[in-house]
Amino acid sequence: RPYQRRGLGWLVYLRRLGLGACLADDMGLGKTIQAIAMLLHERADSESGPAEQRPALLVCPTSVVANWRREVERFAPGLRVLVHHGGSRHEGEAFRQALAAHDLVITSYGTARRDADVIQGVEWSDLILDEAQNIKNPSAKQSQAVRRFQARNRVALTGTPVENHLTELWSVLEFLN
């Protein structure tokens, strides 16, 4: 759709400038598709070969982890996805080794908080927060954890960047930049 093309263009433009992007569209307007398209664009436009590309990290609520995986499989079947969630997830060195075979790691906010040390040890190509209002409290443990993750590009997807106070928007922008 035209507005999704504009959104993708905005994400790519800010990525080139080295600025984090907040995509604050209403629910159902395709933030997921735009983020997937940005990842595909970045990989297609990359000057380095596939072996040099770092994986992207997507942090989302537990309730949408499976949905993200399905959407990536549907719209970007060439992206190799690792779901880092649940009791069978990789830990420590096994996690770092698994990254070489994946383009995108999907995890939940709770897992990101619990596994912050291992996730923090990776420099990600992109760090995408879905439902970014989950970091609206800047002093919450999960907000502090995701702010410490290293990434070349940061994106926040949210339908509600401000729910109660401007501090919530500040927290998202602090993450982005």
C-alpha positions in Angstrom: 0.0 0.0 0.0 1.2 3.6 -0.6 1.4 4.5 3.1 3.4 1.4 3.8 5.9 2.3 1.0 6.3 5.7 2.6 6.8 4.1 5.9 9.4 1.8 4.5 11.1 4.7 2.8 11.2 6.6 6.1 12.7 3.6 7.9 15.4 3.2 5.2 16.1 6.9 5.2 16.6 7.2 8.9 18.7 4.0 8.9 21.1 5.6 6.3 21.4 8.7 8.6 22.2 6.5 11.6 19.0 7.6 13.4 16.6 5.4 15.3 13.0 5.3 13.9 9.7 5.3 15.7 6.9 3.9 13.5 3.8 4.8 15.3 1.0 3.7 13.0 -2.4 2.5 14.2 -3.0 -1.2 14.8 -3.6 -3.1 11.6 -1.8 -0.7 9.2 1.2 -3.0 8.6 4.0 -2.0 10.9 5.1 -5.7 10.9 5.3 -5.8 7.1 7.2 -2.5 6.9 9.8 -3.8 9.4 10.2 -7.0 7.5 10.6 -5.1 4.3 13.2 -2.9 5.9 15.2 -6.0 6.9 14.9 -7.4 3.3 15.9 -4.0 1.8 19.0 -3.8 4.1 20.1 -7.2 3.2 19.6 -6.7 -0.5 21.3 -3.3 -0.4 24.2 -4.4 1.8 27.7 -4.0 0.3 29.0 -6.9 2.4 28.2 -10.4 1.5 25.7 -12.6 3.4 28.6 -14.0 5.5 29.4 -10.5 6.8 25.8 -9.6 7.7 24.9 -9.6 11.4 21.5 -10.9 12.5 18.7 -8.6 13.5 17.0 -8.9 16.9 13.3 -8.4 17.3 11.9 -8.0 20.8 8.1 -8.3 21.2 5.4 -9.4 23.7 5.2 -13.1 24.2 1.7 -13.1 22.8 3.0 -12.2 19.3 6.2 -14.2 19.0 4.6 -16.9 16.9 2.8 -14.3 14.8 6.0 -12.6 13.9 7.5 -16.0 12.9 4.5 -16.7 10.7 4.6 -13.3 9.1 8.4 -13.6 8.3 7.8 -17.1 6.9 5.0 -15.7 4.7 6.5 -12.4 3.5 10.2 -13.1 3.7 10.8 -16.9 3.4 14.4 -16.3 2.6 15.1 -14.8 6.1 16.4 -17.5 8.5 14.6 -17.1 11.8 15.6 -18.2 15.3 13.0 -18.0 18.0 14.8 -17.4 21.3 12.1 -18.0 23.7 10.9 -20.8 26.1 12.7 -23.5 27.9 14.5 -25.0 24.8 16.2 -21.7 23.8 20.0 -21.7 23.3 22.2 -20.4 26.1 25.6 -18.9 26.3 28.1 -19.9 23.6 25.4 -22.1 21.9 23.4 -19.0 21.4 26.3 -17.1 19.8 27.1 -20.0 17.6 23.4 -20.4 16.4 23.5 -16.7 15.3 25.8 -17.5 12.4 23.0 -19.5 10.7 20.2 -16.9 11.2 19.2 -13.5 9.9 16.6 -12.7 12.5 16.2 -13.6 16.2 12.8 -13.2 17.7 12.5 -13.0 21.5 10.1 -11.7 24.1 10.6 -8.8 26.4 10.7 -11.1 29.4 13.4 -13.4 27.8 15.4 -10.3 26.7 15.4 -9.2 30.3 16.4 -12.6 31.6 19.0 -13.3 28.9 20.3 -9.7 28.8 23.9 -10.7 29.4 24.1 -13.1 26.4 22.1 -10.8 24.1 24.2 -7.8 25.2 27.3 -9.6 24.0 26.2 -9.4 20.3 26.2 -6.4 18.0 23.0 -6.7 16.0 22.4 -5.3 12.6 19.0 -4.0 13.7 17.2 -4.0 17.0 13.4 -3.8 16.6 11.0 -3.3 19.4 7.4 -4.3 18.6 4.8 -2.8 20.9 7.5 -0.4 22.1 5.2 1.0 24.7 6.5 -2.0 26.8 9.6 0.2 27.6 7.5 3.2 28.6 8.8 3.0 32.1 12.5 4.0 31.8 13.4 2.5 35.2 11.9 -0.9 34.5 14.4 -3.8 34.2 13.3 -4.7 30.6 13.6 -1.1 29.5 17.1 -0.9 31.0 18.1 -4.2 29.4 17.0 -3.4 25.8 18.7 0.1 26.0 22.0 -1.7 26.7 21.8 -4.0 23.6 24.2 -3.0 20.8 22.8 -2.5 17.3 23.7 -0.5 14.2 20.0 0.5 13.7 17.1 0.8 16.2 13.4 0.8 15.4 10.4 1.1 17.7 7.0 0.0 16.4 4.0 1.1 18.4 0.4 2.1 18.1 0.5 4.0 21.3 3.8 5.9 21.8 2.2 7.9 24.7 -0.5 6.4 26.9 -0.4 8.5 30.1 2.7 10.7 30.3 5.3 12.3 28.1 8.0 10.3 30.0 6.7 7.2 28.0 7.7 8.9 24.7 11.0 10.0 26.2 11.8 6.4 27.2 11.1 5.2 23.6 13.2 8.0 22.1 16.0 7.4 24.6 16.1 3.8 23.3 16.2 5.0 19.7 18.9 7.5 19.9 
